């Protein structure tokens, strides 16, 4: 399933990490991102509006590839799959969650921050991992250190990344894409300033990840 996720990651260099407070914001927000060239969207399970937002985006914006973030339990995996998610993202990794996602055939991008967590995830067959919280846990320096030790693993660093720091991460050969919340600033979403979201998406789409050797 890591191959499926890498194919999704190849659709664009940045995956927006979205916190949707009101369901009515979901479809125009997704449309604004897609208009800017960002099709892969991570909607986090941090608000009561998350699952219904996924359902409405799946119905109204078919070109969007919906991911569900902040998964922690097998019940979360079942709920997001039913809501239309095509992949799942978790802040950490557990074999229980990994097994549940495999059973559901729901590709999982699990969070790791240490070498031990990488080893656990790769033992369970996962080779595309989220590095989280990326900037707080060592940023590019940590990814470079992991590059030779875990040469078969690719990462999506997420957490504390902005437009000015993303290029340095995307330049690393073991980085497939980055995740970031800067594409969907809370004030722009709250005020319905969708043109701002589209412009930020266009800037993010202009970034490019390297082709792995």
C-alpha positions in Angstrom: 0.0 0.0 0.0 3.0 2.3 0.3 3.1 2.2 -3.5 -0.5 3.4 -3.7 0.4 6.3 -1.3 3.5 7.2 -3.3 1.3 7.5 -6.4 -1.0 9.8 -4.5 2.0 11.8 -3.2 3.2 12.2 -6.8 0.1 14.3 -7.6 1.7 17.3 -6.0 4.5 18.4 -3.7 2.4 19.6 -0.8 -0.6 18.0 1.0 -2.6 20.6 2.9 -3.4 19.7 6.5 -7.0 21.0 6.9 -8.9 21.7 10.1 -12.5 22.3 9.1 -14.7 23.8 11.8 -17.9 24.2 9.8 -19.3 21.7 7.2 -20.4 24.6 5.0 -16.7 25.6 4.6 -15.7 22.2 3.3 -16.7 22.2 -0.4 -15.7 25.8 -1.2 -12.4 25.2 0.6 -11.7 22.0 -1.4 -12.8 23.7 -4.7 -10.3 26.6 -3.9 -7.5 24.2 -3.4 -8.2 22.2 -6.5 -8.5 25.4 -8.5 -4.9 26.1 -7.4 -3.7 22.7 -8.5 -3.8 20.9 -5.2 -5.9 17.8 -5.4 -4.7 15.7 -2.5 -6.3 16.9 0.7 -5.8 15.8 4.3 -8.8 16.5 6.5 -8.0 16.1 10.1 -10.3 14.4 12.6 -9.9 17.3 15.0 -13.4 18.8 14.8 -16.9 17.4 14.8 -17.3 18.6 11.3 -14.6 16.4 9.8 -16.5 13.3 8.7 -19.4 15.1 7.2 -17.0 17.5 5.5 -15.3 14.4 3.8 -18.7 13.1 2.7 -19.6 16.5 1.1 -16.3 16.9 -0.6 -16.4 13.4 -2.0 -19.8 14.1 -3.5 -19.2 17.6 -4.8 -15.5 17.7 -5.7 -14.7 14.3 -7.3 -11.3 15.4 -8.6 -10.1 15.8 -5.0 -8.3 12.8 -3.4 -9.4 12.8 0.2 -7.1 11.8 3.0 -8.2 11.6 6.7 -5.7 12.8 9.3 -5.3 12.3 13.0 -6.4 8.6 13.0 -5.6 6.9 16.2 -7.9 3.8 16.4 -9.4 1.1 14.2 -12.8 2.8 14.7 -11.4 6.0 13.2 -10.2 4.0 10.1 -13.7 2.5 9.6 -15.4 5.9 10.0 -13.2 7.7 7.5 -13.4 5.0 4.9 -17.2 5.1 5.1 -16.9 8.9 4.7 -15.0 8.7 1.4 -11.4 8.9 2.5 -9.0 7.2 0.1 -6.0 7.2 2.5 -5.4 7.7 6.2 -2.8 9.7 8.1 -1.9 9.1 11.8 0.2 11.2 14.2 2.1 8.1 15.3 2.2 4.4 14.6 0.8 1.3 16.2 0.6 -2.3 14.8 -3.1 -2.4 15.8 -3.9 0.6 13.6 -1.7 -0.7 10.8 -3.5 -4.0 10.8 -6.9 -2.4 10.8 -6.0 -0.3 7.8 -4.6 -3.3 6.0 -7.8 -5.3 6.7 -9.8 -2.4 5.3 -7.4 -1.9 2.3 -7.1 1.7 3.4 -3.5 3.0 2.7 -2.0 4.4 5.9 0.7 7.2 6.1 1.8 6.8 9.8 3.7 9.4 11.8 7.2 8.6 13.0 9.7 10.7 14.9 12.4 8.2 15.9 14.4 5.4 14.4 12.7 2.8 16.5 9.3 3.9 15.2 10.6 3.7 11.6 11.8 0.1 12.3 8.4 -0.9 13.7 6.5 0.6 10.7 8.9 -1.0 8.2 8.6 -4.4 10.0 4.9 -4.2 9.3 5.5 -3.5 5.6 5.2 0.3 5.5 7.9 2.2 3.6 6.3 5.6 3.1 6.0 7.4 6.4 5.0 10.8 7.8 7.9 12.5 9.7 6.0 14.3 12.5 6.4 16.8 14.1 9.1 17.5 11.4 10.6 20.8 12.4 10.4 20.2 16.1 12.0 16.7 15.7 15.0 17.7 13.7 13.8 18.8 10.3 16.1 18.4 7.3 19.1 17.4 9.5 17.2 14.4 10.8 16.0 13.3 7.4 19.5 13.5 6.1 20.7 11.3 9.0 18.0 8.8 8.2 18.8 8.8 4.5 21.6 6.2 4.6 20.3 4.1 7.4 16.8 3.8 6.0 17.6 4.1 2.3 14.4 2.2 1.3 12.1 4.6 3.2 10.5 7.8 1.9 9.0 10.5 4.0 6.3 13.2 4.1 7.6 15.7 6.7 4.7 17.5 8.4 4.6 19.9 11.3 5.9 23.5 11.4 6.6 23.7 7.7 6.0 26.8 5.7 6.4 28.0 2.1 9.9 29.2 2.7 11.1 26.0 4.4 9.4 23.5 2.2 11.9 23.7 -0.8 14.8 22.6 1.4 12.9 19.5 2.5 11.6 18.7 -1.0 15.2 18.8 -2.2 16.1 15.7 -0.2 16.0 12.5 -2.1 14.1 10.6 0.7 11.2 13.2 0.7 8.3 12.5 -1.6 6.1 15.5 -0.5 5.5 17.7 2.5 2.4 18.4 4.6 1.4 21.8 5.7 -1.3 23.9 7.2 -0.1 27.2 5.7 -2.3 26.6 2.6 -5.5 26.9 4.6 -5.0 29.8 7.1 -7.8 29.9 9.7 -8.7 33.5 9.1 -9.0 33.1 5.3 -11.2 30.0 5.8 -13.4 31.7 8.4 -13.9 34.7 6.2 -14.5 32.7 3.0 -11.6 34.3 1.2 -11.2 31.5 -1.2 -9.1 33.4 -3.7 -6.4 33.6 -1.0 -6.5 29.8 -0.6 -6.3 29.3 -4.4 -3.2 31.6 -4.6 -1.5 29.7 -1.8 -2.3 26.4 -3.5 -0.8 27.8 -6.8 2.4 28.7 -4.9 2.6 25.3 -3.3 1.9 23.5 -6.6 4.9 25.3 -8.1 7.3 23.6 -5.7 8.6 20.3 -6.9 9.9 17.2 -5.2 13.0 15.4 -6.7 12.6 12.2 -8.7 14.2 9.4 -6.6 17.3 7.7 -8.0 
